[in-house]
Amino acid sequence: MTESKLTKNCSTCGAVLKLSPENIVITCEYCGETYDVNFTKVAGHKMIPTKSQKEVRANVVEFLKKNRTDINSISIDEVKANYIPYWIVPFKSHTEYYGVERGSVTRYRTKTRTVTDSNGNTKTETYQEAYQVTVWRDRSGNFSRNGNQNVMARKHTAFYGFSEFNSTLFLENVVDFDFNIVKDANSEFINAEVEPHEAQMEAYGDIENKNRAMAASRLHKLVRCDSEITVQNPLYVHAPLWSVRYRLNDKVYKVSVAGDSGKVVKGEVPITMKQRIINYALGIVLILVSAILGTVGINLSGVEDTAAIGIILIILGIIGIGCSVLPIRKAFKMQLEKSSMKEIKKDRRVSLKAAKKALRGGK
Ligand SMILES: [Zn+2]
């Protein structure tokens, strides 16, 4: 590329746009217009709406309170949104597969037995006994799967909590992109490093793998699997992940918050000296109690009448020793990692259901 091809003026506001290997698709920092690598406008740029900075901050405080952090002693240094680029690739696919299925059939064999009738006479009679035989059958099938495949538009991201954020991201919930929102929140805006065509190819591979896995799950052994996949033009979307930094006793801790739900996806929580001592004591007590249970159990198990109780006590003792690892490990840690992932996943399921319902209703 020559120098002239690397920069160009925004056709909407005249500002200078600069291409680089990390900025293949660029959004004008002044007016929010988006261009691809050939400086052609990218239509239909979308974003995921975010909770406000105030709400994010309040949720982090709530999260820390829940995890017993002394919130009166902390200072929140940074609450910043990072707008991460994605391509949503709409696709249609049809899969034909062939393989071997494991089944069983019922067979019968003739057996004889001795029976006594009401008069006390015994005689021998024959009867049919059922038994199961494993059989292998050829099976072919097909299914269609349409939808959207999300592709991250950066090759590497080092954001704290990113994989948690990514795993629950619900990209269907988009609105038109508005650069003012990004600017107002003093956010970090990230351009795409992956072109639309590259995103389509990556989506293609992901869809094919998923189809293969789905076919394989229906059979004992998958022999052949062919997917016919068509990918459409992708939609450019920015999703907000908030990074929050707070300080306690001169140490900095990180918390990441998903912008759409406002919930913590991952957060560092300090453990106080008091909590560490409690955990340590708890671990020691657990070990002692387990040892006593085990010893009593061994003695009881030697006597026939109490053998069952003895074995139960031995098992309890072993479980107790195993469980003591948890508080002991906590006692030697300075901080913990917590999240509200369960809540987020639950919310996602609810909104997915609602979206599906709306789709059905709309038809
Ligand atoms: Zn512009």
Residues whose N, C-alpha, C, O or C-beta is under 5 A from the ligand:
A	BS01	ZN	C10 T12 C13 G14 A15 C28 Y30 C31 G32 E33
